[in-house]
Amino acid sequence: MAKPENTKQSLVEALGIETEPDWGPARHVLRGLGVLLVGIYILAVIVAVMVLVQVADGNGASLGAGALVVALISSPFLIWNTIIRQTTLNFQKEGHLTDRLAKAVEQLGAEKTVKKIVEGVTQETSEPNLEVRMGGLLSLERIAQDSTAYDKGRDHVRVMEIICAYIRNNAPASMAKDFPLGDLEPLEEGATDEQREAYLRQIEAREHEREDWLTTVNKPREDIMLALTILERRSDKQRRIEAAHGQDGVTEAEWIFATPAPELPEPPVDEAHLRDAVADLRRGLSAWRNALSSYGGYRPDLRDTCLQKLDLSDFRLQGVRLERARLEGANLMEARLEGADLMEARLEGADLMEARLEGAVLEGARLEGADLMEARLQGAVLEEARLEGADLMEARLEGAVL
């Protein structure tokens, strides 16, 4: 398990005085501090009385001694004033963060008026103000980073939820452009050789049609790409904070999607894989998949989104929820999608060359004509997936559910 990083604490936090106080660790410290302060105060009072007696008797008590007595008497009040100031500062910081968050969210809905001439008539239309919206997204990213660095990530997941909601609402799957030839009917069981050859010719013809069709498909707006980029560049610490989401008293936990999938060792030269090695791989993959499925932390939610033709190459999207997402023609070369949920996603014509899909759920996914050359699909779930015309050259499918 990853070891949580040390986080600096303020004086108030060290004493257990927080917005949500945890008095357990500080109970003994506070008791000892209280006894010490009371003792100092009583001693100061006694010394003060002695000094006053000496002054009254004319024994020449010094001004410095009197100043020391005054300092001792006032020390408890000075300490208490410091605690009050720190508490006030914390509340001010909380209010400042709330204001920053509210302003950034407000920017996400920015619109601008655009004048267009339609059939000789000037018309005013409202369009998203991308510059302001992108500024709001970058502000949200900074809030999440500051929360991770200075506030134990308390607001990080909240910001990620806002960004994912923005993508879902501004790039819904309903905006996707459909392939005009519709779905390919599966080949009937018991088909003759002639029927199989005709079916392969049909697949090839559809591939050419799909290539032409993809040239007419528009990518989502720049703000959507920026939002996805913000999700991709989350730090390892941010991901560990997400893993701890929902666990009381835990700020960081192991991000299971960073754990590599078990691999089948290379067999002896010119020999088949050893039976024991295959059995070990199956057991290892089963335990690894169970660990992924038992993950209870936060997962970015991009279900039912339109991401057609986007360049997501090299993106770290492990564990992301992409059920029913429209990813036709997307560039996912070398993307990290371990443990991602792509159930019923549309990936026709997508480039998944060397993509990491270990343990991914691709049940019912549409992968017709997709490039899966050298893709890693160990332990992936591909039940009812459509793979007609897909390129699986040198793909790794050990332990995959087909």
TORNU-630356 format. One record per residue (C-alpha): residue number from 0; residue in one letter; x, y, z. Coordinates in Angstrom, 2 decimals, decimal comma. Last residue first. Layout:
NODE | NUM | a | X | Y | Z
...
% end
This chain:
NODE | 401 | l | -14,39 | -14,17 | -25,02
NODE | 400 | v | -13,24 | -13,62 | -21,44
NODE | 399 | a | -9,56 | -12,66 | -21,60
NODE | 398 | g | -7,13 | -14,83 | -19,63
NODE | 397 | e | -4,28 | -14,24 | -22,05
NODE | 396 | l | -5,44 | -11,96 | -24,89
NODE | 395 | r | -2,25 | -10,11 | -25,82
NODE | 394 | a | -2,56 | -8,58 | -29,31
NODE | 393 | e | 0,12 | -9,60 | -31,81
NODE | 392 | m | -2,21 | -8,83 | -34,77
NODE | 391 | l | -5,71 | -8,16 | -33,47
NODE | 390 | d | -6,90 | -5,96 | -36,36
NODE | 389 | a | -10,71 | -5,61 | -36,17
NODE | 388 | g | -12,72 | -6,49 | -39,28
NODE | 387 | e | -15,61 | -7,86 | -37,27
NODE | 386 | l | -14,87 | -7,48 | -33,56
NODE | 385 | r | -18,34 | -7,10 | -32,01
NODE | 384 | a | -18,24 | -7,69 | -28,24
NODE | 383 | e | -20,74 | -10,23 | -26,90
NODE | 382 | e | -18,41 | -11,09 | -24,02
NODE | 381 | l | -15,14 | -9,21 | -24,26
NODE | 380 | v | -14,07 | -9,03 | -20,59
NODE | 379 | a | -10,37 | -8,18 | -20,32
NODE | 378 | g | -8,07 | -10,45 | -18,32
NODE | 377 | q | -5,12 | -9,73 | -20,57
NODE | 376 | l | -6,14 | -7,31 | -23,31
NODE | 375 | r | -2,82 | -5,68 | -24,13
NODE | 374 | a | -2,98 | -4,14 | -27,60
NODE | 373 | e | -0,24 | -5,19 | -30,01
NODE | 372 | m | -2,52 | -4,38 | -32,97
NODE | 371 | l | -5,98 | -3,49 | -31,73
NODE | 370 | d | -6,95 | -1,33 | -34,70
NODE | 369 | a | -10,73 | -1,10 | -34,72
NODE | 368 | g | -12,65 | -2,18 | -37,83
NODE | 367 | e | -15,65 | -3,29 | -35,80
NODE | 366 | l | -14,98 | -2,73 | -32,10
NODE | 365 | r | -18,54 | -2,32 | -30,80
NODE | 364 | a | -18,62 | -3,06 | -27,08
NODE | 363 | g | -21,12 | -5,64 | -25,76
NODE | 362 | e | -18,86 | -6,45 | -22,82
NODE | 361 | l | -15,70 | -4,41 | -23,07
NODE | 360 | v | -14,84 | -4,38 | -19,35
NODE | 359 | a | -11,14 | -3,60 | -18,97
NODE | 358 | g | -8,97 | -6,02 | -16,98
NODE | 357 | e | -5,92 | -5,24 | -19,08
NODE | 356 | l | -6,77 | -2,65 | -21,73
NODE | 355 | r | -3,38 | -1,01 | -22,25
NODE | 354 | a | -3,39 | 0,35 | -25,81
NODE | 353 | e | -0,60 | -0,81 | -28,11
NODE | 352 | m | -2,73 | 0,15 | -31,15
NODE | 351 | l | -6,19 | 1,17 | -30,04
NODE | 350 | d | -7,03 | 3,31 | -33,08
NODE | 349 | a | -10,83 | 3,56 | -33,28
NODE | 348 | g | -12,65 | 2,47 | -36,43
NODE | 347 | e | -15,70 | 1,36 | -34,50
NODE | 346 | l | -15,26 | 2,08 | -30,80
NODE | 345 | r | -18,88 | 2,41 | -29,65
NODE | 344 | a | -19,11 | 1,61 | -25,93
NODE | 343 | e | -21,50 | -1,15 | -24,89
NODE | 342 | m | -19,50 | -1,75 | -21,69
NODE | 341 | l | -16,34 | 0,33 | -21,73
NODE | 340 | d | -15,58 | 0,18 | -18,00
NODE | 339 | a | -11,88 | 0,94 | -17,46
NODE | 338 | g | -9,83 | -1,59 | -15,48
NODE | 337 | e | -6,66 | -0,77 | -17,38
NODE | 336 | l | -7,34 | 1,97 | -19,92
NODE | 335 | r | -3,89 | 3,49 | -20,39
NODE | 334 | a | -3,76 | 4,86 | -23,94
NODE | 333 | e | -0,96 | 3,59 | -26,18
NODE | 332 | m | -2,95 | 4,63 | -29,28
NODE | 331 | l | -6,41 | 5,78 | -28,25
NODE | 330 | n | -7,10 | 7,93 | -31,33
NODE | 329 | a | -10,88 | 8,14 | -31,64
NODE | 328 | g | -12,55 | 7,05 | -34,88
NODE | 327 | e | -15,75 | 6,07 | -33,11
NODE | 326 | l | -15,55 | 6,82 | -29,40
NODE | 325 | r | -19,22 | 7,19 | -28,45
NODE | 324 | a | -19,50 | 6,30 | -24,77
NODE | 323 | r | -22,00 | 3,59 | -23,86
NODE | 322 | e | -20,15 | 2,86 | -20,62
NODE | 321 | l | -17,04 | 4,98 | -20,25
NODE | 320 | r | -16,38 | 4,82 | -16,51
NODE | 319 | v | -12,69 | 5,55 | -15,89
NODE | 318 | g | -10,66 | 2,87 | -14,10
NODE | 317 | q | -7,45 | 3,73 | -15,89
NODE | 316 | l | -7,74 | 6,75 | -18,16
NODE | 315 | r | -4,10 | 7,79 | -18,44
NODE | 314 | f | -3,94 | 9,34 | -21,90
NODE | 313 | d | -1,11 | 8,20 | -24,20
NODE | 312 | s | -3,30 | 8,86 | -27,25
NODE | 311 | l | -6,59 | 10,57 | -26,48
NODE | 310 | d | -6,93 | 12,39 | -29,81
NODE | 309 | l | -10,67 | 12,86 | -30,20
NODE | 308 | k | -12,40 | 11,37 | -33,24
NODE | 307 | q | -15,73 | 10,83 | -31,46
NODE | 306 | l | -15,86 | 11,66 | -27,75
NODE | 305 | c | -19,64 | 11,84 | -27,28
NODE | 304 | t | -20,57 | 10,94 | -23,71
NODE | 303 | d | -22,96 | 8,32 | -22,33
NODE | 302 | r | -20,80 | 7,52 | -19,29
NODE | 301 | l | -17,84 | 9,75 | -18,52
NODE | 300 | d | -17,75 | 9,23 | -14,74
NODE | 299 | p | -14,33 | 9,61 | -13,13
NODE | 298 | r | -13,96 | 6,83 | -10,55
NODE | 297 | y | -14,00 | 7,50 | -6,79
NODE | 296 | g | -13,10 | 4,72 | -4,40
NODE | 295 | g | -14,72 | 1,33 | -3,87
NODE | 294 | y | -12,36 | -0,99 | -5,73
NODE | 293 | s | -13,72 | -4,53 | -5,32
NODE | 292 | s | -13,88 | -5,08 | -9,08
NODE | 291 | l | -10,19 | -4,26 | -9,49
NODE | 290 | a | -9,13 | -6,61 | -6,68
NODE | 289 | n | -11,30 | -9,38 | -8,14
NODE | 288 | r | -9,62 | -8,85 | -11,51
NODE | 287 | w | -6,19 | -9,25 | -9,89
NODE | 286 | a | -7,22 | -12,43 | -8,05
NODE | 285 | s | -8,57 | -13,96 | -11,28
NODE | 284 | l | -5,53 | -12,84 | -13,24
NODE | 283 | g | -3,19 | -14,47 | -10,73
NODE | 282 | r | -5,15 | -17,73 | -10,69
NODE | 281 | r | -5,21 | -17,87 | -14,48
NODE | 280 | l | -1,52 | -17,01 | -14,71
NODE | 279 | d | -0,59 | -19,71 | -12,20
NODE | 278 | a | -2,51 | -22,29 | -14,24
NODE | 277 | v | -0,73 | -21,20 | -17,42
NODE | 276 | a | 2,66 | -21,44 | -15,72
NODE | 275 | d | 1,81 | -24,89 | -14,32
NODE | 274 | r | 0,92 | -26,17 | -17,80
NODE | 273 | l | 4,23 | -24,98 | -19,24
NODE | 272 | h | 3,93 | -22,80 | -22,33
NODE | 271 | a | 4,84 | -24,64 | -25,53
NODE | 270 | e | 8,41 | -25,28 | -26,59
NODE | 269 | d | 10,76 | -23,92 | -29,25
NODE | 268 | v | 12,78 | -22,04 | -26,61
NODE | 267 | p | 11,31 | -22,41 | -23,15
NODE | 266 | p | 8,10 | -20,44 | -22,60
NODE | 265 | e | 8,02 | -16,67 | -21,94
NODE | 264 | p | 6,31 | -15,84 | -18,69
NODE | 263 | l | 2,54 | -15,23 | -18,71
NODE | 262 | e | 1,80 | -11,85 | -17,24
NODE | 261 | p | 0,03 | -10,71 | -14,08
NODE | 260 | a | -1,69 | -7,32 | -14,44
NODE | 259 | p | 0,16 | -4,25 | -13,23
NODE | 258 | t | -1,01 | -2,46 | -10,05
NODE | 257 | a | -1,66 | 1,20 | -10,93
NODE | 256 | f | -5,39 | 0,47 | -11,14
NODE | 255 | i | -5,38 | -0,39 | -7,43
NODE | 254 | w | -4,87 | 3,18 | -6,25
NODE | 253 | e | -3,73 | 2,37 | -2,74
NODE | 252 | a | -5,24 | 4,69 | -0,17
NODE | 251 | e | -5,03 | 8,34 | 0,87
NODE | 250 | t | -7,09 | 10,57 | 3,22
NODE | 249 | v | -8,60 | 7,93 | 5,51
NODE | 248 | g | -10,68 | 8,97 | 8,55
NODE | 247 | d | -13,93 | 7,69 | 7,10
NODE | 246 | q | -13,57 | 5,90 | 3,77
NODE | 245 | g | -15,80 | 7,36 | 1,05
NODE | 244 | h | -12,94 | 8,57 | -1,12
NODE | 243 | a | -9,71 | 6,76 | -0,24
NODE | 242 | a | -9,03 | 5,70 | -3,84
NODE | 241 | e | -9,70 | 9,27 | -5,00
NODE | 240 | i | -6,98 | 10,52 | -2,63
NODE | 239 | r | -4,62 | 7,95 | -4,13
NODE | 238 | r | -5,48 | 9,31 | -7,59
NODE | 237 | q | -4,69 | 12,84 | -6,46
NODE | 236 | k | -1,36 | 11,64 | -5,08
NODE | 235 | d | -0,49 | 10,02 | -8,40
NODE | 234 | s | -1,13 | 13,34 | -10,12
NODE | 233 | r | -4,16 | 14,10 | -12,27
NODE | 232 | r | -3,01 | 14,83 | -15,80
NODE | 231 | e | -5,69 | 12,81 | -17,57
NODE | 230 | l | -8,67 | 14,44 | -15,87
NODE | 229 | i | -7,35 | 17,89 | -16,81
NODE | 228 | t | -6,83 | 16,68 | -20,38
NODE | 227 | l | -10,44 | 15,52 | -20,52
NODE | 226 | a | -11,62 | 19,00 | -19,47
NODE | 225 | l | -9,35 | 20,58 | -22,08
NODE | 224 | m | -10,77 | 18,33 | -24,80
NODE | 223 | i | -14,29 | 19,32 | -23,79
NODE | 222 | d | -13,34 | 23,00 | -23,86
NODE | 221 | e | -11,95 | 22,61 | -27,38
NODE | 220 | r | -15,30 | 21,46 | -28,75
NODE | 219 | p | -16,14 | 17,85 | -29,68
NODE | 218 | k | -14,69 | 16,51 | -32,93
NODE | 217 | n | -16,71 | 16,71 | -36,13
NODE | 216 | v | -17,51 | 13,67 | -38,25
NODE | 215 | t | -17,34 | 14,14 | -42,03
NODE | 214 | t | -13,92 | 12,52 | -42,46
NODE | 213 | l | -15,22 | 9,61 | -40,37
NODE | 212 | w | -17,74 | 8,79 | -43,11
NODE | 211 | d | -15,04 | 8,21 | -45,72
NODE | 210 | e | -13,16 | 5,81 | -43,44
NODE | 209 | r | -16,44 | 4,11 | -42,52
NODE | 208 | e | -17,36 | 3,51 | -46,16
NODE | 207 | h | -13,97 | 1,91 | -46,79
NODE | 206 | e | -14,44 | -0,31 | -43,73
NODE | 205 | r | -17,97 | -1,18 | -44,82
NODE | 204 | a | -16,65 | -2,53 | -48,12
NODE | 203 | e | -14,17 | -4,74 | -46,28
NODE | 202 | i | -16,88 | -6,10 | -43,98
NODE | 201 | q | -19,12 | -6,86 | -46,99
NODE | 200 | r | -16,27 | -8,65 | -48,72
NODE | 199 | l | -15,78 | -10,75 | -45,58
NODE | 198 | y | -19,49 | -11,61 | -45,56
NODE | 197 | a | -19,39 | -12,66 | -49,21
NODE | 196 | e | -16,46 | -14,97 | -48,45
NODE | 195 | r | -18,33 | -16,44 | -45,49
NODE | 194 | q | -21,47 | -16,98 | -47,57
NODE | 193 | e | -19,45 | -18,78 | -50,24
NODE | 192 | d | -17,80 | -20,98 | -47,61
NODE | 191 | t | -21,23 | -21,93 | -46,27
NODE | 190 | a | -22,73 | -20,52 | -43,09
NODE | 189 | g | -23,41 | -22,93 | -40,25
NODE | 188 | e | -24,08 | -20,16 | -37,79
NODE | 187 | e | -25,35 | -16,96 | -39,37
NODE | 186 | l | -22,93 | -14,10 | -39,84
NODE | 185 | p | -23,81 | -11,13 | -37,67
NODE | 184 | e | -25,83 | -8,25 | -39,12
NODE | 183 | l | -23,70 | -5,14 | -39,42
NODE | 182 | d | -25,24 | -2,12 | -37,76
NODE | 181 | g | -26,23 | 1,00 | -39,66
NODE | 180 | l | -24,86 | 1,98 | -43,04
NODE | 179 | p | -25,15 | 5,70 | -42,22
NODE | 178 | f | -22,72 | 5,59 | -39,26
NODE | 177 | d | -24,29 | 7,78 | -36,58
NODE | 176 | k | -23,09 | 11,27 | -35,63
NODE | 175 | a | -22,77 | 11,75 | -31,89
NODE | 174 | m | -24,69 | 14,59 | -30,19
NODE | 173 | s | -26,96 | 12,12 | -28,32
NODE | 172 | a | -23,84 | 10,75 | -26,61
NODE | 171 | p | -23,70 | 13,92 | -24,54
NODE | 170 | a | -20,86 | 16,43 | -25,01
NODE | 169 | n | -21,83 | 19,52 | -23,00
NODE | 168 | n | -23,75 | 17,79 | -20,19
NODE | 167 | r | -21,47 | 14,77 | -19,83
NODE | 166 | i | -18,30 | 16,87 | -20,08
NODE | 165 | y | -19,51 | 19,37 | -17,48
NODE | 164 | a | -20,58 | 16,56 | -15,17
NODE | 163 | c | -17,05 | 15,14 | -15,41
NODE | 162 | i | -15,56 | 18,52 | -14,47
NODE | 161 | i | -17,94 | 18,97 | -11,51
NODE | 160 | e | -17,24 | 15,45 | -10,23
NODE | 159 | m | -13,49 | 16,09 | -10,48
NODE | 158 | v | -13,91 | 19,27 | -8,39
NODE | 157 | r | -15,77 | 17,41 | -5,63
NODE | 156 | v | -13,13 | 14,69 | -5,71
NODE | 155 | h | -10,39 | 17,25 | -4,99
NODE | 154 | d | -12,21 | 19,21 | -2,29
NODE | 153 | r | -10,83 | 17,44 | 0,80
NODE | 152 | g | -7,54 | 16,61 | -0,88
NODE | 151 | k | -5,52 | 16,67 | 2,35
NODE | 150 | d | -5,99 | 20,46 | 2,53
NODE | 149 | y | -2,65 | 21,95 | 1,47
NODE | 148 | a | -1,28 | 20,02 | -1,52
NODE | 147 | t | -4,38 | 18,12 | -2,63
NODE | 146 | s | -6,69 | 21,08 | -2,06
NODE | 145 | d | -4,29 | 23,30 | -3,97
NODE | 144 | q | -4,27 | 20,85 | -6,91
NODE | 143 | a | -8,07 | 20,56 | -6,92
NODE | 142 | i | -8,42 | 24,35 | -6,79
NODE | 141 | r | -5,90 | 24,69 | -9,63
NODE | 140 | e | -7,90 | 22,27 | -11,79
NODE | 139 | l | -11,07 | 24,19 | -11,05
NODE | 138 | s | -9,40 | 27,42 | -12,15
NODE | 137 | l | -8,30 | 25,71 | -15,38
NODE | 136 | l | -11,90 | 24,68 | -16,03
NODE | 135 | g | -13,13 | 28,22 | -15,37
NODE | 134 | g | -10,57 | 29,64 | -17,80
NODE | 133 | m | -11,78 | 27,13 | -20,38
NODE | 132 | r | -15,31 | 28,39 | -19,85
NODE | 131 | v | -14,25 | 32,02 | -20,25
NODE | 130 | e | -12,43 | 31,35 | -23,54
NODE | 129 | l | -15,16 | 29,03 | -24,80
NODE | 128 | n | -17,98 | 31,53 | -24,51
NODE | 127 | p | -20,79 | 29,13 | -25,42
NODE | 126 | e | -23,06 | 30,57 | -28,11
NODE | 125 | s | -26,13 | 32,81 | -28,08
NODE | 124 | t | -27,61 | 33,98 | -31,35
NODE | 123 | e | -28,36 | 37,40 | -32,77
NODE | 122 | q | -29,79 | 37,62 | -36,27
NODE | 121 | t | -28,98 | 40,02 | -39,09
NODE | 120 | v | -31,25 | 39,44 | -42,09
NODE | 119 | g | -29,85 | 39,05 | -45,60
NODE | 118 | e | -30,76 | 35,38 | -45,83
NODE | 117 | v | -29,12 | 34,73 | -42,45
NODE | 116 | i | -26,53 | 37,28 | -41,31
NODE | 115 | k | -25,04 | 36,30 | -37,98
NODE | 114 | k | -24,47 | 38,26 | -34,77
NODE | 113 | v | -22,97 | 36,39 | -31,83
NODE | 112 | t | -23,94 | 36,89 | -28,21
NODE | 111 | k | -21,72 | 35,22 | -25,64
NODE | 110 | e | -22,38 | 32,54 | -23,04
NODE | 109 | a | -20,61 | 31,58 | -19,79
NODE | 108 | g | -21,95 | 28,48 | -18,04
NODE | 107 | l | -18,58 | 27,12 | -16,93
NODE | 106 | q | -17,63 | 30,57 | -15,62
NODE | 105 | e | -20,15 | 30,25 | -12,78
NODE | 104 | v | -18,45 | 27,04 | -11,68
NODE | 103 | a | -15,12 | 28,90 | -11,44
NODE | 102 | k | -16,69 | 31,75 | -9,44
NODE | 101 | a | -18,36 | 29,35 | -6,98
NODE | 100 | l | -15,14 | 27,41 | -6,46
NODE | 99 | r | -13,06 | 30,52 | -5,85
NODE | 98 | d | -15,66 | 31,89 | -3,42
NODE | 97 | t | -15,76 | 28,61 | -1,49
NODE | 96 | l | -11,96 | 28,58 | -1,33
NODE | 95 | h | -11,93 | 32,13 | 0,06
NODE | 94 | g | -14,54 | 31,23 | 2,69
NODE | 93 | e | -12,50 | 28,25 | 3,84
NODE | 92 | k | -9,34 | 30,39 | 3,97
NODE | 91 | q | -11,20 | 32,97 | 6,09
NODE | 90 | f | -12,40 | 30,22 | 8,43
NODE | 89 | n | -8,82 | 28,98 | 8,80
NODE | 88 | l | -7,60 | 32,51 | 9,51
NODE | 87 | t | -10,21 | 32,91 | 12,26
NODE | 86 | t | -9,01 | 29,67 | 13,87
NODE | 85 | q | -5,42 | 30,88 | 13,70
NODE | 84 | r | -6,37 | 34,22 | 15,30
NODE | 83 | i | -8,29 | 32,47 | 18,09
NODE | 82 | i | -5,33 | 30,18 | 18,78
NODE | 81 | t | -2,94 | 33,15 | 18,95
NODE | 80 | n | -5,29 | 34,98 | 21,33
NODE | 79 | w | -5,32 | 31,91 | 23,59
NODE | 78 | i | -1,53 | 31,88 | 23,69
NODE | 77 | l | -1,40 | 35,61 | 24,48
NODE | 76 | f | -4,03 | 35,21 | 27,22
NODE | 75 | p | -2,00 | 32,43 | 28,83
NODE | 74 | s | 1,17 | 34,60 | 28,63
NODE | 73 | s | -0,37 | 37,70 | 30,29
NODE | 72 | i | 0,53 | 36,76 | 33,86
NODE | 71 | l | 4,04 | 35,74 | 32,89
NODE | 70 | a | 4,62 | 38,95 | 30,94
NODE | 69 | v | 3,36 | 41,08 | 33,83
NODE | 68 | v | 5,69 | 39,27 | 36,20
NODE | 67 | l | 8,61 | 39,82 | 33,88
NODE | 66 | a | 7,78 | 43,52 | 33,66
NODE | 65 | g | 7,74 | 43,73 | 37,45
NODE | 64 | a | 11,12 | 42,06 | 37,67
NODE | 63 | g | 12,49 | 44,51 | 35,14
NODE | 62 | l | 11,19 | 47,50 | 37,16
NODE | 61 | s | 13,36 | 46,38 | 40,06
NODE | 60 | a | 12,19 | 45,79 | 43,65
NODE | 59 | g | 13,87 | 48,31 | 45,86
NODE | 58 | n | 13,08 | 47,18 | 49,42
NODE | 57 | g | 10,70 | 50,11 | 49,96
NODE | 56 | d | 8,24 | 48,07 | 52,03
NODE | 55 | a | 5,46 | 48,70 | 49,48
NODE | 54 | v | 7,77 | 47,75 | 46,60
NODE | 53 | q | 8,76 | 44,53 | 48,39
NODE | 52 | v | 5,10 | 43,66 | 48,99
NODE | 51 | l | 4,28 | 44,36 | 45,34
NODE | 50 | v | 7,12 | 42,10 | 44,22
NODE | 49 | m | 5,93 | 39,29 | 46,50
NODE | 48 | v | 2,35 | 39,61 | 45,19
NODE | 47 | a | 3,59 | 39,48 | 41,63
NODE | 46 | v | 5,70 | 36,40 | 42,37
NODE | 45 | i | 2,64 | 34,62 | 43,76
NODE | 44 | v | 0,53 | 35,63 | 40,75
NODE | 43 | a | 3,22 | 34,42 | 38,37
NODE | 42 | l | 3,45 | 31,09 | 40,16
NODE | 41 | i | -0,33 | 30,65 | 39,89
NODE | 40 | y | -0,22 | 31,48 | 36,16
NODE | 39 | i | 2,69 | 29,17 | 35,49
NODE | 38 | g | 0,96 | 26,30 | 37,27
NODE | 37 | v | -2,31 | 26,91 | 35,41
NODE | 36 | l | -0,43 | 26,99 | 32,12
NODE | 35 | l | 1,39 | 23,73 | 32,87
NODE | 34 | v | -1,79 | 21,93 | 33,97
NODE | 33 | g | -3,54 | 23,05 | 30,78
NODE | 32 | l | -0,65 | 21,98 | 28,58
NODE | 31 | g | -0,61 | 18,54 | 30,20
NODE | 30 | r | -4,34 | 18,08 | 29,64
NODE | 29 | l | -4,12 | 19,44 | 26,09
NODE | 28 | v | -1,29 | 17,07 | 25,18
NODE | 27 | h | -3,13 | 14,09 | 26,68
NODE | 26 | r | -6,31 | 14,81 | 24,71
NODE | 25 | a | -4,57 | 15,71 | 21,44
NODE | 24 | p | -4,72 | 12,31 | 19,71
NODE | 23 | g | -8,41 | 11,79 | 20,60
NODE | 22 | w | -9,65 | 15,38 | 20,25
NODE | 21 | d | -10,33 | 15,18 | 16,53
NODE | 20 | p | -12,04 | 18,45 | 15,79
NODE | 19 | e | -14,12 | 18,90 | 12,59
NODE | 18 | t | -13,40 | 22,52 | 11,65
NODE | 17 | e | -10,19 | 22,01 | 13,55
NODE | 16 | i | -8,83 | 22,28 | 17,09
NODE | 15 | g | -6,83 | 19,09 | 17,71
NODE | 14 | l | -3,80 | 20,89 | 19,13
NODE | 13 | a | -1,72 | 20,04 | 16,06
NODE | 12 | e | -4,54 | 21,34 | 13,87
NODE | 11 | v | -4,51 | 24,68 | 15,70
NODE | 10 | l | -0,74 | 24,99 | 15,40
NODE | 9 | s | -0,96 | 24,33 | 11,66
NODE | 8 | q | -0,17 | 20,97 | 10,18
NODE | 7 | k | 2,22 | 20,07 | 7,36
NODE | 6 | t | 1,25 | 16,96 | 5,43
NODE | 5 | n | 3,52 | 13,93 | 5,27
NODE | 4 | e | 2,86 | 11,73 | 2,24
NODE | 3 | p | 0,71 | 8,66 | 2,61
NODE | 2 | k | 2,56 | 5,37 | 2,10
NODE | 1 | a | 1,26 | 3,44 | -0,88
NODE | 0 | m | 0,00 | 0,00 | 0,00
% end
